[in-house]
Amino acid sequence: MAKKTLAVTLIKSTIGQKPKNRATVRSLGLRRMHQTVQHEDTPAVRGMLHKVRHLVKVEEDK
């Protein structure tokens, strides 16, 4: 069975955000605006995405 992946794109800048949110975005591997990274769909990743949901766009891949 193939693992589901998530495409995560940074759509809003981290300038002016709390340091904890900046660290979460950084730990997701996002450095620049409109950069997209792929992550496995795990509870840990989902939790991080929930914390910064106002800064990122998430799309589900198969």
PDBQT receptor file of N, H, CA, C and O in Angstrom, charges set to zero:
ATOM      1  N   MET A   1       0.836  -1.175   0.000  1.00  0.00    +0.000 N 
ATOM      2  CA  MET A   1       0.000   0.000   0.000  1.00  0.00    +0.000 C 
ATOM      3  C   MET A   1       0.885   1.244   0.000  1.00  0.00    +0.000 C 
ATOM      4  O   MET A   1       1.783   1.377   0.831  1.00  0.00    +0.000 OA
ATOM      5  N   ALA A   2       0.628   2.135  -0.921  1.00  0.00    +0.000 N 
ATOM      6  H   ALA A   2      -0.102   2.027  -1.596  1.00  0.00    +0.000 HD
ATOM      7  CA  ALA A   2       1.428   3.358  -1.030  1.00  0.00    +0.000 C 
ATOM      8  C   ALA A   2       1.060   4.325   0.088  1.00  0.00    +0.000 C 
ATOM      9  O   ALA A   2      -0.106   4.472   0.452  1.00  0.00    +0.000 OA
ATOM     10  N   LYS A   3       2.083   4.976   0.619  1.00  0.00    +0.000 N 
ATOM     11  H   LYS A   3       3.031   4.856   0.323  1.00  0.00    +0.000 HD
ATOM     12  CA  LYS A   3       1.835   5.957   1.671  1.00  0.00    +0.000 C 
ATOM     13  C   LYS A   3       1.372   7.260   1.043  1.00  0.00    +0.000 C 
ATOM     14  O   LYS A   3       1.858   7.663  -0.013  1.00  0.00    +0.000 OA
ATOM     15  N   LYS A   4       0.424   7.914   1.707  1.00  0.00    +0.000 N 
ATOM     16  H   LYS A   4       0.029   7.586   2.566  1.00  0.00    +0.000 HD
ATOM     17  CA  LYS A   4      -0.058   9.195   1.214  1.00  0.00    +0.000 C 
ATOM     18  C   LYS A   4       0.965  10.270   1.525  1.00  0.00    +0.000 C 
ATOM     19  O   LYS A   4       1.645  10.231   2.551  1.00  0.00    +0.000 OA
ATOM     20  N   THR A   5       1.059  11.227   0.620  1.00  0.00    +0.000 N 
ATOM     21  H   THR A   5       0.507  11.259  -0.213  1.00  0.00    +0.000 HD
ATOM     22  CA  THR A   5       1.960  12.346   0.847  1.00  0.00    +0.000 C 
ATOM     23  C   THR A   5       1.169  13.646   0.796  1.00  0.00    +0.000 C 
ATOM     24  O   THR A   5       0.081  13.715   0.224  1.00  0.00    +0.000 OA
ATOM     25  N   LEU A   6       1.739  14.657   1.402  1.00  0.00    +0.000 N 
ATOM     26  H   LEU A   6       2.622  14.601   1.867  1.00  0.00    +0.000 HD
ATOM     27  CA  LEU A   6       1.135  15.978   1.422  1.00  0.00    +0.000 C 
ATOM     28  C   LEU A   6       2.080  16.962   0.749  1.00  0.00    +0.000 C 
ATOM     29  O   LEU A   6       3.280  16.961   1.021  1.00  0.00    +0.000 OA
ATOM     30  N   ALA A   7       1.548  17.791  -0.117  1.00  0.00    +0.000 N 
ATOM     31  H   ALA A   7       0.573  17.792  -0.338  1.00  0.00    +0.000 HD
ATOM     32  CA  ALA A   7       2.323  18.871  -0.723  1.00  0.00    +0.000 C 
ATOM     33  C   ALA A   7       2.033  20.129   0.087  1.00  0.00    +0.000 C 
ATOM     34  O   ALA A   7       0.895  20.595   0.135  1.00  0.00    +0.000 OA
ATOM     35  N   VAL A   8       3.065  20.676   0.721  1.00  0.00    +0.000 N 
ATOM     36  H   VAL A   8       3.990  20.297   0.683  1.00  0.00    +0.000 HD
ATOM     37  CA  VAL A   8       2.915  21.834   1.600  1.00  0.00    +0.000 C 
ATOM     38  C   VAL A   8       3.599  23.028   0.945  1.00  0.00    +0.000 C 
ATOM     39  O   VAL A   8       4.772  22.952   0.578  1.00  0.00    +0.000 OA
ATOM     40  N   THR A   9       2.869  24.128   0.800  1.00  0.00    +0.000 N 
ATOM     41  H   THR A   9       1.916  24.190   1.098  1.00  0.00    +0.000 HD
ATOM     42  CA  THR A   9       3.391  25.343   0.176  1.00  0.00    +0.000 C 
ATOM     43  C   THR A   9       3.264  26.508   1.148  1.00  0.00    +0.000 C 
ATOM     44  O   THR A   9       2.207  26.716   1.745  1.00  0.00    +0.000 OA
ATOM     45  N   LEU A  10       4.346  27.265   1.303  1.00  0.00    +0.000 N 
ATOM     46  H   LEU A  10       5.204  27.096   0.818  1.00  0.00    +0.000 HD
ATOM     47  CA  LEU A  10       4.324  28.463   2.145  1.00  0.00    +0.000 C 
ATOM     48  C   LEU A  10       3.706  29.600   1.338  1.00  0.00    +0.000 C 
ATOM     49  O   LEU A  10       4.273  30.032   0.334  1.00  0.00    +0.000 OA
ATOM     50  N   ILE A  11       2.536  30.089   1.779  1.00  0.00    +0.000 N 
ATOM     51  H   ILE A  11       2.076  29.739   2.594  1.00  0.00    +0.000 HD
ATOM     52  CA  ILE A  11       1.835  31.122   1.018  1.00  0.00    +0.000 C 
ATOM     53  C   ILE A  11       1.869  32.483   1.702  1.00  0.00    +0.000 C 
ATOM     54  O   ILE A  11       1.511  33.488   1.087  1.00  0.00    +0.000 OA
ATOM     55  N   LYS A  12       2.289  32.533   2.954  1.00  0.00    +0.000 N 
ATOM     56  H   LYS A  12       2.579  31.717   3.453  1.00  0.00    +0.000 HD
ATOM     57  CA  LYS A  12       2.360  33.797   3.676  1.00  0.00    +0.000 C 
ATOM     58  C   LYS A  12       3.699  33.870   4.390  1.00  0.00    +0.000 C 
ATOM     59  O   LYS A  12       4.207  32.859   4.875  1.00  0.00    +0.000 OA
ATOM     60  N   SER A  13       4.266  35.055   4.455  1.00  0.00    +0.000 N 
ATOM     61  H   SER A  13       3.855  35.876   4.061  1.00  0.00    +0.000 HD
ATOM     62  CA  SER A  13       5.587  35.248   5.046  1.00  0.00    +0.000 C 
ATOM     63  C   SER A  13       5.566  35.013   6.554  1.00  0.00    +0.000 C 
ATOM     64  O   SER A  13       4.543  35.202   7.211  1.00  0.00    +0.000 OA
ATOM     65  N   THR A  14       6.703  34.603   7.084  1.00  0.00    +0.000 N 
ATOM     66  H   THR A  14       7.534  34.449   6.551  1.00  0.00    +0.000 HD
ATOM     67  CA  THR A  14       6.834  34.407   8.530  1.00  0.00    +0.000 C 
ATOM     68  C   THR A  14       7.304  35.681   9.227  1.00  0.00    +0.000 C 
ATOM     69  O   THR A  14       7.465  35.690  10.447  1.00  0.00    +0.000 OA
ATOM     70  N   ILE A  15       7.526  36.751   8.473  1.00  0.00    +0.000 N 
ATOM     71  H   ILE A  15       7.396  36.744   7.481  1.00  0.00    +0.000 HD
ATOM     72  CA  ILE A  15       7.916  38.026   9.082  1.00  0.00    +0.000 C 
ATOM     73  C   ILE A  15       6.771  38.510   9.969  1.00  0.00    +0.000 C 
ATOM     74  O   ILE A  15       5.620  38.576   9.535  1.00  0.00    +0.000 OA
ATOM     75  N   GLY A  16       7.095  38.841  11.192  1.00  0.00    +0.000 N 
ATOM     76  H   GLY A  16       8.029  38.788  11.545  1.00  0.00    +0.000 HD
ATOM     77  CA  GLY A  16       6.090  39.319  12.135  1.00  0.00    +0.000 C 
ATOM     78  C   GLY A  16       5.364  38.213  12.874  1.00  0.00    +0.000 C 
ATOM     79  O   GLY A  16       4.519  38.494  13.724  1.00  0.00    +0.000 OA
ATOM     80  N   GLN A  17       5.676  36.959  12.569  1.00  0.00    +0.000 N 
ATOM     81  H   GLN A  17       6.363  36.731  11.879  1.00  0.00    +0.000 HD
ATOM     82  CA  GLN A  17       5.051  35.834  13.258  1.00  0.00    +0.000 C 
ATOM     83  C   GLN A  17       5.817  35.518  14.539  1.00  0.00    +0.000 C 
ATOM     84  O   GLN A  17       6.955  35.952  14.716  1.00  0.00    +0.000 OA
ATOM     85  N   LYS A  18       5.193  34.771  15.413  1.00  0.00    +0.000 N 
ATOM     86  H   LYS A  18       4.268  34.419  15.269  1.00  0.00    +0.000 HD
ATOM     87  CA  LYS A  18       5.844  34.378  16.659  1.00  0.00    +0.000 C 
ATOM     88  C   LYS A  18       6.992  33.421  16.347  1.00  0.00    +0.000 C 
ATOM     89  O   LYS A  18       6.926  32.661  15.382  1.00  0.00    +0.000 OA
ATOM     90  N   PRO A  19       8.038  33.460  17.161  1.00  0.00    +0.000 N 
ATOM     91  CA  PRO A  19       9.194  32.580  16.925  1.00  0.00    +0.000 C 
ATOM     92  C   PRO A  19       8.823  31.096  16.863  1.00  0.00    +0.000 C 
ATOM     93  O   PRO A  19       9.435  30.339  16.109  1.00  0.00    +0.000 OA
ATOM     94  N   LYS A  20       7.839  30.680  17.639  1.00  0.00    +0.000 N 
ATOM     95  H   LYS A  20       7.342  31.296  18.251  1.00  0.00    +0.000 HD
ATOM     96  CA  LYS A  20       7.419  29.279  17.622  1.00  0.00    +0.000 C 
ATOM     97  C   LYS A  20       6.841  28.899  16.255  1.00  0.00    +0.000 C 
ATOM     98  O   LYS A  20       7.100  27.808  15.747  1.00  0.00    +0.000 OA
ATOM     99  N   ASN A  21       6.060  29.805  15.668  1.00  0.00    +0.000 N 
ATOM    100  H   ASN A  21       5.850  30.691  16.080  1.00  0.00    +0.000 HD
ATOM    101  CA  ASN A  21       5.503  29.544  14.336  1.00  0.00    +0.000 C 
ATOM    102  C   ASN A  21       6.595  29.534  13.278  1.00  0.00    +0.000 C 
ATOM    103  O   ASN A  21       6.567  28.713  12.361  1.00  0.00    +0.000 OA
ATOM    104  N   ARG A  22       7.557  30.442  13.402  1.00  0.00    +0.000 N 
ATOM    105  H   ARG A  22       7.580  31.109  14.147  1.00  0.00    +0.000 HD
ATOM    106  CA  ARG A  22       8.673  30.467  12.455  1.00  0.00    +0.000 C 
ATOM    107  C   ARG A  22       9.459  29.162  12.530  1.00  0.00    +0.000 C 
ATOM    108  O   ARG A  22       9.865  28.618  11.503  1.00  0.00    +0.000 OA
ATOM    109  N   ALA A  23       9.671  28.661  13.740  1.00  0.00    +0.000 N 
ATOM    110  H   ALA A  23       9.341  29.103  14.574  1.00  0.00    +0.000 HD
ATOM    111  CA  ALA A  23      10.416  27.416  13.916  1.00  0.00    +0.000 C 
ATOM    112  C   ALA A  23       9.649  26.235  13.327  1.00  0.00    +0.000 C 
ATOM    113  O   ALA A  23      10.251  25.327  12.754  1.00  0.00    +0.000 OA
ATOM    114  N   THR A  24       8.339  26.244  13.464  1.00  0.00    +0.000 N 
ATOM    115  H   THR A  24       7.850  26.981  13.929  1.00  0.00    +0.000 HD
ATOM    116  CA  THR A  24       7.525  25.161  12.906  1.00  0.00    +0.000 C 
ATOM    117  C   THR A  24       7.604  25.157  11.386  1.00  0.00    +0.000 C 
ATOM    118  O   THR A  24       7.764  24.101  10.774  1.00  0.00    +0.000 OA
ATOM    119  N   VAL A  25       7.495  26.329  10.777  1.00  0.00    +0.000 N 
ATOM    120  H   VAL A  25       7.365  27.187  11.274  1.00  0.00    +0.000 HD
ATOM    121  CA  VAL A  25       7.602  26.432   9.313  1.00  0.00    +0.000 C 
ATOM    122  C   VAL A  25       8.976  25.953   8.870  1.00  0.00    +0.000 C 
ATOM    123  O   VAL A  25       9.101  25.234   7.878  1.00  0.00    +0.000 OA
ATOM    124  N   ARG A  26       9.992  26.349   9.600  1.00  0.00    +0.000 N 
ATOM    125  H   ARG A  26       9.890  26.933  10.405  1.00  0.00    +0.000 HD
ATOM    126  CA  ARG A  26      11.368  25.954   9.270  1.00  0.00    +0.000 C 
ATOM    127  C   ARG A  26      11.541  24.438   9.396  1.00  0.00    +0.000 C 
ATOM    128  O   ARG A  26      12.210  23.819   8.569  1.00  0.00    +0.000 OA
ATOM    129  N   SER A  27      10.941  23.842  10.428  1.00  0.00    +0.000 N 
ATOM    130  H   SER A  27      10.397  24.345  11.100  1.00  0.00    +0.000 HD
ATOM    131  CA  SER A  27      11.077  22.396  10.621  1.00  0.00    +0.000 C 
ATOM    132  C   SER A  27      10.327  21.604   9.556  1.00  0.00    +0.000 C 
ATOM    133  O   SER A  27      10.620  20.430   9.332  1.00  0.00    +0.000 OA
ATOM    134  N   LEU A  28       9.370  22.236   8.905  1.00  0.00    +0.000 N 
ATOM    135  H   LEU A  28       9.132  23.190   9.086  1.00  0.00    +0.000 HD
ATOM    136  CA  LEU A  28       8.685  21.597   7.777  1.00  0.00    +0.000 C 
ATOM    137  C   LEU A  28       9.526  21.654   6.507  1.00  0.00    +0.000 C 
ATOM    138  O   LEU A  28       9.165  21.059   5.491  1.00  0.00    +0.000 OA
ATOM    139  N   GLY A  29      10.649  22.371   6.564  1.00  0.00    +0.000 N 
ATOM    140  H   GLY A  29      10.942  22.854   7.389  1.00  0.00    +0.000 HD
ATOM    141  CA  GLY A  29      11.548  22.437   5.418  1.00  0.00    +0.000 C 
ATOM    142  C   GLY A  29      11.253  23.588   4.479  1.00  0.00    +0.000 C 
ATOM    143  O   GLY A  29      11.728  23.607   3.344  1.00  0.00    +0.000 OA
ATOM    144  N   LEU A  30      10.469  24.545   4.947  1.00  0.00    +0.000 N 
ATOM    145  H   LEU A  30      10.083  24.529   5.870  1.00  0.00    +0.000 HD
ATOM    146  CA  LEU A  30      10.101  25.682   4.105  1.00  0.00    +0.000 C 
ATOM    147  C   LEU A  30      10.982  26.876   4.435  1.00  0.00    +0.000 C 
ATOM    148  O   LEU A  30      11.077  27.290   5.590  1.00  0.00    +0.000 OA
ATOM    149  N   ARG A  31      11.628  27.427   3.406  1.00  0.00    +0.000 N 
ATOM    150  H   ARG A  31      11.551  27.091   2.468  1.00  0.00    +0.000 HD
ATOM    151  CA  ARG A  31      12.506  28.580   3.596  1.00  0.00    +0.000 C 
ATOM    152  C   ARG A  31      11.976  29.821   2.900  1.00  0.00    +0.000 C 
ATOM    153  O   ARG A  31      12.079  30.925   3.434  1.00  0.00    +0.000 OA
ATOM    154  N   ARG A  32      11.411  29.650   1.714  1.00  0.00    +0.000 N 
ATOM    155  H   ARG A  32      11.328  28.753   1.281  1.00  0.00    +0.000 HD
ATOM    156  CA  ARG A  32      11.002  30.793   0.900  1.00  0.00    +0.000 C 
ATOM    157  C   ARG A  32       9.502  30.745   0.603  1.00  0.00    +0.000 C 
ATOM    158  O   ARG A  32       8.864  29.695   0.673  1.00  0.00    +0.000 OA
ATOM    159  N   MET A  33       8.975  31.902   0.274  1.00  0.00    +0.000 N 
ATOM    160  H   MET A  33       9.494  32.755   0.217  1.00  0.00    +0.000 HD
ATOM    161  CA  MET A  33       7.578  31.997  -0.133  1.00  0.00    +0.000 C 
ATOM    162  C   MET A  33       7.354  31.169  -1.400  1.00  0.00    +0.000 C 
ATOM    163  O   MET A  33       8.212  31.123  -2.282  1.00  0.00    +0.000 OA
ATOM    164  N   HIS A  34       6.218  30.531  -1.479  1.00  0.00    +0.000 N 
ATOM    165  H   HIS A  34       5.521  30.568  -0.763  1.00  0.00    +0.000 HD
ATOM    166  CA  HIS A  34       5.782  29.729  -2.626  1.00  0.00    +0.000 C 
ATOM    167  C   HIS A  34       6.654  28.497  -2.856  1.00  0.00    +0.000 C 
ATOM    168  O   HIS A  34       6.575  27.874  -3.915  1.00  0.00    +0.000 OA
ATOM    169  N   GLN A  35       7.474  28.143  -1.887  1.00  0.00    +0.000 N 
ATOM    170  H   GLN A  35       7.537  28.649  -1.026  1.00  0.00    +0.000 HD
ATOM    171  CA  GLN A  35       8.249  26.903  -1.964  1.00  0.00    +0.000 C 
ATOM    172  C   GLN A  35       7.334  25.753  -1.557  1.00  0.00    +0.000 C 
ATOM    173  O   GLN A  35       6.553  25.881  -0.615  1.00  0.00    +0.000 OA
ATOM    174  N   THR A  36       7.430  24.641  -2.259  1.00  0.00    +0.000 N 
ATOM    175  H   THR A  36       8.065  24.537  -3.025  1.00  0.00    +0.000 HD
ATOM    176  CA  THR A  36       6.609  23.467  -1.969  1.00  0.00    +0.000 C 
ATOM    177  C   THR A  36       7.502  22.304  -1.583  1.00  0.00    +0.000 C 
ATOM    178  O   THR A  36       8.524  22.052  -2.222  1.00  0.00    +0.000 OA
ATOM    179  N   VAL A  37       7.107  21.593  -0.526  1.00  0.00    +0.000 N 
ATOM    180  H   VAL A  37       6.277  21.798  -0.007  1.00  0.00    +0.000 HD
ATOM    181  CA  VAL A  37       7.824  20.402  -0.085  1.00  0.00    +0.000 C 
ATOM    182  C   VAL A  37       6.825  19.262   0.069  1.00  0.00    +0.000 C 
ATOM    183  O   VAL A  37       5.630  19.491   0.258  1.00  0.00    +0.000 OA
ATOM    184  N   GLN A  38       7.322  18.040  -0.012  1.00  0.00    +0.000 N 
ATOM    185  H   GLN A  38       8.292  17.853  -0.166  1.00  0.00    +0.000 HD
ATOM    186  CA  GLN A  38       6.502  16.839   0.140  1.00  0.00    +0.000 C 
ATOM    187  C   GLN A  38       6.783  16.215   1.506  1.00  0.00    +0.000 C 
ATOM    188  O   GLN A  38       7.937  16.102   1.917  1.00  0.00    +0.000 OA
ATOM    189  N   HIS A  39       5.720  15.811   2.205  1.00  0.00    +0.000 N 
ATOM    190  H   HIS A  39       4.782  15.903   1.871  1.00  0.00    +0.000 HD
ATOM    191  CA  HIS A  39       5.856  15.137   3.492  1.00  0.00    +0.000 C 
ATOM    192  C   HIS A  39       4.915  13.943   3.519  1.00  0.00    +0.000 C 
ATOM    193  O   HIS A  39       3.857  13.957   2.890  1.00  0.00    +0.000 OA
ATOM    194  N   GLU A  40       5.314  12.906   4.258  1.00  0.00    +0.000 N 
ATOM    195  H   GLU A  40       6.173  12.895   4.769  1.00  0.00    +0.000 HD
ATOM    196  CA  GLU A  40       4.404  11.787   4.481  1.00  0.00    +0.000 C 
ATOM    197  C   GLU A  40       3.274  12.246   5.387  1.00  0.00    +0.000 C 
ATOM    198  O   GLU A  40       3.459  13.119   6.235  1.00  0.00    +0.000 OA
ATOM    199  N   ASP A  41       2.116  11.658   5.203  1.00  0.00    +0.000 N 
ATOM    200  H   ASP A  41       1.966  10.949   4.514  1.00  0.00    +0.000 HD
ATOM    201  CA  ASP A  41       0.939  12.020   5.995  1.00  0.00    +0.000 C 
ATOM    202  C   ASP A  41       0.994  11.282   7.328  1.00  0.00    +0.000 C 
ATOM    203  O   ASP A  41       0.489  10.166   7.450  1.00  0.00    +0.000 OA
ATOM    204  N   THR A  42       1.611  11.913   8.327  1.00  0.00    +0.000 N 
ATOM    205  H   THR A  42       2.022  12.819   8.228  1.00  0.00    +0.000 HD
ATOM    206  CA  THR A  42       1.724  11.338   9.665  1.00  0.00    +0.000 C 
ATOM    207  C   THR A  42       1.067  12.279  10.665  1.00  0.00    +0.000 C 
ATOM    208  O   THR A  42       0.891  13.462  10.373  1.00  0.00    +0.000 OA
ATOM    209  N   PRO A  43       0.704  11.772  11.838  1.00  0.00    +0.000 N 
ATOM    210  CA  PRO A  43       0.107  12.641  12.857  1.00  0.00    +0.000 C 
ATOM    211  C   PRO A  43       1.025  13.790  13.276  1.00  0.00    +0.000 C 
ATOM    212  O   PRO A  43       0.542  14.886  13.563  1.00  0.00    +0.000 OA
ATOM    213  N   ALA A  44       2.331  13.561  13.316  1.00  0.00    +0.000 N 
ATOM    214  H   ALA A  44       2.723  12.671  13.083  1.00  0.00    +0.000 HD
ATOM    215  CA  ALA A  44       3.268  14.616  13.707  1.00  0.00    +0.000 C 
ATOM    216  C   ALA A  44       3.260  15.754  12.691  1.00  0.00    +0.000 C 
ATOM    217  O   ALA A  44       3.235  16.927  13.063  1.00  0.00    +0.000 OA
ATOM    218  N   VAL A  45       3.281  15.405  11.418  1.00  0.00    +0.000 N 
ATOM    219  H   VAL A  45       3.301  14.452  11.115  1.00  0.00    +0.000 HD
ATOM    220  CA  VAL A  45       3.263  16.426  10.366  1.00  0.00    +0.000 C 
ATOM    221  C   VAL A  45       1.921  17.149  10.372  1.00  0.00    +0.000 C 
ATOM    222  O   VAL A  45       1.875  18.370  10.221  1.00  0.00    +0.000 OA
ATOM    223  N   ARG A  46       0.831  16.409  10.544  1.00  0.00    +0.000 N 
ATOM    224  H   ARG A  46       0.868  15.417  10.666  1.00  0.00    +0.000 HD
ATOM    225  CA  ARG A  46      -0.496  17.030  10.591  1.00  0.00    +0.000 C 
ATOM    226  C   ARG A  46      -0.588  18.029  11.746  1.00  0.00    +0.000 C 
ATOM    227  O   ARG A  46      -1.200  19.087  11.602  1.00  0.00    +0.000 OA
ATOM    228  N   GLY A  47       0.015  17.698  12.886  1.00  0.00    +0.000 N 
ATOM    229  H   GLY A  47       0.512  16.839  13.003  1.00  0.00    +0.000 HD
ATOM    230  CA  GLY A  47       0.013  18.610  14.031  1.00  0.00    +0.000 C 
ATOM    231  C   GLY A  47       0.765  19.891  13.742  1.00  0.00    +0.000 C 
ATOM    232  O   GLY A  47       0.315  20.978  14.103  1.00  0.00    +0.000 OA
ATOM    233  N   MET A  48       1.926  19.765  13.082  1.00  0.00    +0.000 N 
ATOM    234  H   MET A  48       2.292  18.882  12.788  1.00  0.00    +0.000 HD
ATOM    235  CA  MET A  48       2.691  20.962  12.728  1.00  0.00    +0.000 C 
ATOM    236  C   MET A  48       1.917  21.823  11.731  1.00  0.00    +0.000 C 
ATOM    237  O   MET A  48       1.912  23.049  11.839  1.00  0.00    +0.000 OA
ATOM    238  N   LEU A  49       1.270  21.188  10.774  1.00  0.00    +0.000 N 
ATOM    239  H   LEU A  49       1.274  20.192  10.687  1.00  0.00    +0.000 HD
ATOM    240  CA  LEU A  49       0.495  21.932   9.784  1.00  0.00    +0.000 C 
ATOM    241  C   LEU A  49      -0.689  22.646  10.432  1.00  0.00    +0.000 C 
ATOM    242  O   LEU A  49      -1.061  23.745  10.020  1.00  0.00    +0.000 OA
ATOM    243  N   HIS A  50      -1.271  22.022  11.438  1.00  0.00    +0.000 N 
ATOM    244  H   HIS A  50      -0.969  21.129  11.773  1.00  0.00    +0.000 HD
ATOM    245  CA  HIS A  50      -2.390  22.650  12.138  1.00  0.00    +0.000 C 
ATOM    246  C   HIS A  50      -1.943  23.926  12.850  1.00  0.00    +0.000 C 
ATOM    247  O   HIS A  50      -2.691  24.902  12.901  1.00  0.00    +0.000 OA
ATOM    248  N   LYS A  51      -0.734  23.923  13.394  1.00  0.00    +0.000 N 
ATOM    249  H   LYS A  51      -0.125  23.131  13.352  1.00  0.00    +0.000 HD
ATOM    250  CA  LYS A  51      -0.214  25.093  14.109  1.00  0.00    +0.000 C 
ATOM    251  C   LYS A  51       0.040  26.279  13.185  1.00  0.00    +0.000 C 
ATOM    252  O   LYS A  51      -0.079  27.430  13.607  1.00  0.00    +0.000 OA
ATOM    253  N   VAL A  52       0.385  26.010  11.938  1.00  0.00    +0.000 N 
ATOM    254  H   VAL A  52       0.481  25.075  11.595  1.00  0.00    +0.000 HD
ATOM    255  CA  VAL A  52       0.704  27.100  10.999  1.00  0.00    +0.000 C 
ATOM    256  C   VAL A  52      -0.256  27.103   9.810  1.00  0.00    +0.000 C 
ATOM    257  O   VAL A  52       0.122  27.492   8.705  1.00  0.00    +0.000 OA
ATOM    258  N   ARG A  53      -1.474  26.678  10.032  1.00  0.00    +0.000 N 
ATOM    259  H   ARG A  53      -1.781  26.362  10.930  1.00  0.00    +0.000 HD
ATOM    260  CA  ARG A  53      -2.445  26.553   8.941  1.00  0.00    +0.000 C 
ATOM    261  C   ARG A  53      -2.753  27.885   8.272  1.00  0.00    +0.000 C 
ATOM    262  O   ARG A  53      -3.212  27.902   7.129  1.00  0.00    +0.000 OA
ATOM    263  N   HIS A  54      -2.512  29.008   8.958  1.00  0.00    +0.000 N 
ATOM    264  H   HIS A  54      -2.139  28.994   9.886  1.00  0.00    +0.000 HD
ATOM    265  CA  HIS A  54      -2.765  30.321   8.372  1.00  0.00    +0.000 C 
ATOM    266  C   HIS A  54      -1.618  30.779   7.468  1.00  0.00    +0.000 C 
ATOM    267  O   HIS A  54      -1.733  31.804   6.797  1.00  0.00    +0.000 OA
ATOM    268  N   LEU A  55      -0.519  30.030   7.445  1.00  0.00    +0.000 N 
ATOM    269  H   LEU A  55      -0.425  29.197   7.990  1.00  0.00    +0.000 HD
ATOM    270  CA  LEU A  55       0.650  30.406   6.645  1.00  0.00    +0.000 C 
ATOM    271  C   LEU A  55       0.885  29.486   5.451  1.00  0.00    +0.000 C 
ATOM    272  O   LEU A  55       1.609  29.851   4.524  1.00  0.00    +0.000 OA
ATOM    273  N   VAL A  56       0.282  28.296   5.464  1.00  0.00    +0.000 N 
ATOM    274  H   VAL A  56      -0.305  27.999   6.217  1.00  0.00    +0.000 HD
ATOM    275  CA  VAL A  56       0.589  27.300   4.439  1.00  0.00    +0.000 C 
ATOM    276  C   VAL A  56      -0.672  26.838   3.715  1.00  0.00    +0.000 C 
ATOM    277  O   VAL A  56      -1.794  27.012   4.191  1.00  0.00    +0.000 OA
ATOM    278  N   LYS A  57      -0.440  26.239   2.540  1.00  0.00    +0.000 N 
ATOM    279  H   LYS A  57       0.472  26.097   2.154  1.00  0.00    +0.000 HD
ATOM    280  CA  LYS A  57      -1.501  25.584   1.772  1.00  0.00    +0.000 C 
ATOM    281  C   LYS A  57      -1.113  24.116   1.673  1.00  0.00    +0.000 C 
ATOM    282  O   LYS A  57       0.034  23.794   1.362  1.00  0.00    +0.000 OA
ATOM    283  N   VAL A  58      -2.067  23.224   1.937  1.00  0.00    +0.000 N 
ATOM    284  H   VAL A  58      -2.998  23.486   2.190  1.00  0.00    +0.000 HD
ATOM    285  CA  VAL A  58      -1.793  21.788   1.941  1.00  0.00    +0.000 C 
ATOM    286  C   VAL A  58      -2.655  21.110   0.890  1.00  0.00    +0.000 C 
ATOM    287  O   VAL A  58      -3.862  21.338   0.812  1.00  0.00    +0.000 OA
ATOM    288  N   GLU A  59      -2.010  20.264   0.074  1.00  0.00    +0.000 N 
ATOM    289  H   GLU A  59      -1.029  20.078   0.137  1.00  0.00    +0.000 HD
ATOM    290  CA  GLU A  59      -2.720  19.474  -0.927  1.00  0.00    +0.000 C 
ATOM    291  C   GLU A  59      -2.346  18.021  -0.723  1.00  0.00    +0.000 C 
ATOM    292  O   GLU A  59      -1.181  17.695  -0.495  1.00  0.00    +0.000 OA
ATOM    293  N   GLU A  60      -3.344  17.144  -0.806  1.00  0.00    +0.000 N 
ATOM    294  H   GLU A  60      -4.290  17.409  -0.991  1.00  0.00    +0.000 HD
ATOM    295  CA  GLU A  60      -3.096  15.714  -0.631  1.00  0.00    +0.000 C 
ATOM    296  C   GLU A  60      -2.738  15.085  -1.969  1.00  0.00    +0.000 C 
ATOM    297  O   GLU A  60      -3.403  15.321  -2.978  1.00  0.00    +0.000 OA
ATOM    298  N   ASP A  61      -1.678  14.282  -1.966  1.00  0.00    +0.000 N 
ATOM    299  H   ASP A  61      -1.138  14.091  -1.146  1.00  0.00    +0.000 HD
ATOM    300  CA  ASP A  61      -1.275  13.500  -3.127  1.00  0.00    +0.000 C 
ATOM    301  C   ASP A  61      -1.476  12.038  -2.791  1.00  0.00    +0.000 C 
ATOM    302  O   ASP A  61      -1.642  11.677  -1.626  1.00  0.00    +0.000 OA
ATOM    303  N   LYS A  62      -1.460  11.194  -3.816  1.00  0.00    +0.000 N 
ATOM    304  H   LYS A  62      -1.325  11.488  -4.762  1.00  0.00    +0.000 HD
ATOM    305  CA  LYS A  62      -1.588   9.757  -3.562  1.00  0.00    +0.000 C 
ATOM    306  C   LYS A  62      -0.250   9.115  -3.454  1.00  0.00    +0.000 C 
ATOM    307  O   LYS A  62      -0.161   7.905  -3.241  1.00  0.00    +0.000 OA
TER     308      LYS A  62
